[in-house]
Every structure is written in structure tokens, then in C-alpha cells.
């Protein structure tokens, strides 16, 4: 296990300490649980979004992409 130092404002630290006392747990234990839940939530959300975008991209018509870039190249050539 590695050590991670986190700075908390005094109000949040007091609230964390109160919850820890109420639950009979350490502040570190509560902080570890909170970080784990946060990472799990956002890591899963990231994977869902990546899957969604991958599925969406796989359904695109490649010809549309080529047409788009050909239009851009034509406009770029006209600019020069």
C-alpha cells in the first residue's frame, strides 16, 4: 500500500473526523473508500463513453468521411 497525502480545508477535515468517529472507522479508511468509489464511478463512465463512441464510429459511412476531407482539401487548395 502506498501513502497519499491530501490537503483538506479545516471544515472538511472536521466533518470527516466526525463521520469517522460516528462509524468507528479511521479517517484514512473513509478517504480510501471515497476515492475508490469516485475512481470506480468515473472509470466505468469513461469506459461506457468509449464504447458508445466506438459503436457510433463503426456505424458511420466511410464514404461520408472521405467526402468531408475531399471538401476540406478543395477549400484548402483554393485558399492557397
C-alpha positions, 0 to 999 in steps of 0.5 A, a space after each residue: 500500500 502506498 501513502 497519499 497525502 491530501 490537503 483538506 480545508 479545516 471544515 472538511 477535515 472536521 466533518 470527516 473526523 466526525 463521520 469517522 468517529 460516528 462509524 468507528 472507522 479511521 479517517 484514512 479508511 473513509 478517504 480510501 473508500 471515497 476515492 475508490 468509489 469516485 475512481 470506480 464511478 468515473 472509470 466505468 463512465 469513461 469506459 461506457 463513453 468509449 464504447 458508445 463512441 466506438 459503436 457510433 464510429 463503426 456505424 458511420 459511412 466511410 464514404 461520408 468521411 472521405 467526402 468531408 476531407 475531399 471538401 476540406 482539401 478543395 477549400 484548402 487548395 483554393 485558399 492557397 
